[in-house]
Amino acid sequence: MNTIDHKLDYEIDNVIIGEINKNALIRALSNKFNAVVCDVEYASEVLQGGTVGDVTKLFGQAKIQDEMTAQPFELVVKTQKKWDRSGDPGCWRREYEIYHHGLVDKLPQELKLPQCYLLEESTDVTRIWMAYVDGLTGNKALNVAELAEAAYQLGVFQAKYHLQGEMNLPYIRSFPAVHSSFDLWWGYTEALLSKPIKGFPEELRTVLNHYAAHSKEILDTFDVLPRTLCQGDVHHDNLIFNHSLGETSIYLIDWDRAGYGYMGEDAVDLLMEAFIYSDRDPSLLPEYRQKIIDSYCRGVRMQGARTLGVKIQNVNGTITGKDGEVLNIKSESVTGEDVKIRALNFHMSETLIREIFVLSWGFRIVDRYVYHEDAAEKRRCLEILEMMLKEEG
């Protein structure tokens, strides 16, 4: 049987995005069925298209050698051409490398990646042939209950990786996304925010400039946060709730932004993706914020309690041992990987949420406000900024 990795025997450097090589499809299907596929009939559907990459669903019938009947199949092929993301030139190969090096098999299983059947590469192009995962996805199907559940499982996932995962893999982005996001979007908006913007409240402009002026000190305070593997793009279109045999599995796809970052980054990303790139009513943001952030932190703390062999007594994170005594993960009695375990007594203060939001998303929203032509979308931008920057009390 062919191995999952394959050096291309066709001109993938000159491939037309969306073009399918039948021999490669047969190899992928042979790996999928663990049998020799001798022929295939298929149709295709572009799930996501673009000039530097696309995701195509293939479905049809695979003829297995020595079998009388053909096997139905569905799979996905993801083609990625080389491109440079600001500050992260290796991003275009990252998902390929995650599969190639077997990291996908070592990750916590609270969030799953699709099974890979074949990997292909050349100098400037990669292709991943993977399972098609059906399920609920997108902002119309995933509402606060589903996103809160995804946040909880994300918290468990990242707590486990914090404790056990490798933190020096060369193909994973080495710096927290909040740093590069601020550098990128402040670079785009610094001149805009240096003077009044038509229709943009002066109070918001002042607040955002204040955060920018103190960005170095704020980023320095983030260094006390526990580090973990962040996916970097927890968009509702990248979450799939797959229901099978009475069980629900949550898949998180599209890992080209994956990097070592601060615990909590992805939780704020999940929250903001639910509003910035949807038509969801901004008045729902406080409810989503509370449930997503609380669920994420509870997932982190729950994994910390499991690691200590204790239990969480309530949603606020009080931890008790079997005899009922209250335990503190930060206490000096904690043994083993002391520092790492203490970090899992994790809470996100209103200040921390606000600071991650501003540096990761605030200036991006300003850019969206300035250049978006739709008046309703401009209002949405202002409403989101005002709600996220509002201080308690």
Order of alpha helices (4+ residues) and beta strands (2+ residues): beta-alpha-beta-beta-beta-alpha-beta-beta-alpha-alpha-alpha-alpha-beta-beta-beta-beta-alpha-alpha-beta-beta-beta-alpha-alpha-alpha-alpha
